[in-house]
Amino acid sequence: MSEDQYEEFVKELETKYPDMFAHPYGGVAVGVGWWPIVKSLCFQINNYVKWKQQQKEKYGRGEGCPTVVVRQIKEKFGGLRFYYDGGDDRVDGMVTMAESWADHSCEECGKPGKSRDGGWIRTLCDEHEVERQKILT
């Protein structure tokens, strides 16, 4: 992954979801293999929050859903961490699902992976674990 690709990824999130990334936040620090998970999560949260607001405004149904504001997206102990404010129980469930999805996806390529020890805990597929072991030895 190049610096340009990373910058494009972050800019895409900030442009598509300006309410979610409107405030200063701690950045995005995950491998390219998890980018589709993060994109999908942001898409789902955004659509859900908008739908809840429409239900409240148009039909007087429900209480809406507080805007989700991202604080930080990162890898920690080999897992995806999506820190945010706002949302409701359904958003909490979406975040839990995305974090669980990442627990079984390679950080580097997105293929099926698992948690690997060896200094820094990473979630990697077999191929990327072999590459990592070559570097470590």
C-alpha positions in Angstrom: 0.0 0.0 0.0 1.3 3.4 -0.9 0.9 6.6 1.0 -1.2 7.9 -1.9 -3.6 4.9 -1.6 -4.0 5.5 2.1 -4.7 9.2 1.6 -7.3 8.4 -1.1 -9.0 5.9 1.2 -9.2 8.4 4.1 -10.4 11.2 1.8 -13.1 8.9 0.4 -14.4 8.2 3.9 -14.3 11.9 4.8 -16.0 12.9 1.6 -18.8 10.3 1.5 -19.6 10.6 5.2 -18.9 14.2 6.2 -21.1 14.0 9.3 -19.2 11.0 10.6 -15.8 12.5 10.0 -16.7 16.2 10.7 -14.7 16.6 13.9 -11.1 16.1 14.5 -10.4 12.4 15.0 -7.5 10.1 15.8 -7.3 8.9 12.2 -7.6 5.6 10.4 -4.8 3.1 11.0 -5.8 -0.3 9.5 -4.3 -2.5 6.8 -5.7 -2.5 3.3 -7.3 -5.9 3.8 -9.7 -4.3 6.3 -10.6 -1.3 4.2 -13.7 -3.0 2.7 -14.9 -3.8 6.2 -14.5 -0.2 7.3 -16.2 1.1 4.1 -19.1 -1.3 4.5 -19.5 -0.4 8.2 -19.5 3.4 7.4 -22.0 2.8 4.6 -24.4 0.8 6.8 -24.2 3.2 9.7 -24.7 6.2 7.5 -27.8 4.7 5.8 -29.3 3.5 9.1 -28.9 6.9 10.8 -30.5 8.7 7.8 -33.3 6.2 7.7 -34.0 6.7 11.4 -34.1 10.4 11.0 -36.5 10.2 8.0 -38.8 8.0 10.0 -38.9 10.6 12.8 -39.2 13.6 10.5 -41.6 12.3 7.8 -43.7 10.0 9.8 -43.3 11.0 13.4 -42.1 7.4 14.2 -39.4 6.7 16.6 -36.8 8.9 18.2 -34.3 9.0 15.4 -30.7 8.0 16.0 -27.9 10.3 17.2 -25.3 11.1 14.6 -22.3 8.8 14.7 -19.1 10.7 15.0 -15.9 8.7 14.4 -13.2 9.2 17.0 -10.6 6.7 15.7 -10.4 3.5 13.6 -7.4 1.3 14.2 -5.9 -2.1 14.8 -5.3 -3.1 18.4 -4.1 -6.6 19.6 -4.8 -7.9 16.1 -8.4 -6.7 16.0 -10.3 -3.8 14.4 -11.3 -1.1 16.8 -13.9 1.4 15.7 -14.2 4.2 18.3 -17.2 6.6 18.0 -19.8 8.7 19.7 -23.5 8.7 19.1 -25.5 5.9 17.5 -27.8 3.4 19.3 -27.9 -0.3 20.1 -28.3 -1.2 16.4 -25.1 0.8 15.5 -23.3 -0.9 18.4 -24.3 -4.2 16.8 -23.0 -3.1 13.4 -19.7 -2.2 14.9 -19.5 -5.5 16.8 -20.2 -7.4 13.6 -17.5 -5.5 11.7 -15.0 -6.1 14.4 -15.8 -9.8 14.4 -15.5 -9.9 10.6 -12.1 -8.4 10.9 -11.1 -11.0 13.5 -11.3 -13.6 10.7 -9.9 -11.5 7.8 -6.2 -10.8 6.9 -5.2 -7.2 7.6 -3.1 -7.3 4.5 -5.3 -8.8 1.8 -8.8 -9.5 3.3 -8.6 -13.2 2.7 -9.6 -15.5 5.6 -7.1 -15.1 8.4 -6.5 -15.7 12.1 -4.8 -14.1 15.0 -1.1 -14.6 15.0 1.3 -14.1 17.9 5.0 -13.3 17.5 5.7 -9.9 19.0 2.9 -7.7 17.6 -0.4 -9.6 17.4 -1.7 -9.5 13.8 -4.6 -11.1 12.0 -3.2 -12.6 8.8 -3.8 -15.3 6.2 -1.3 -18.1 5.9 0.5 -16.4 3.0 1.1 -13.2 4.9 2.1 -15.0 8.0 4.8 -16.8 6.1 6.1 -13.4 4.8 6.0 -12.0 8.3 7.9 -15.0 9.7 10.7 -14.5 7.1 11.1 -10.9 8.2 11.1 -11.8 11.9 13.8 -14.5 11.5 
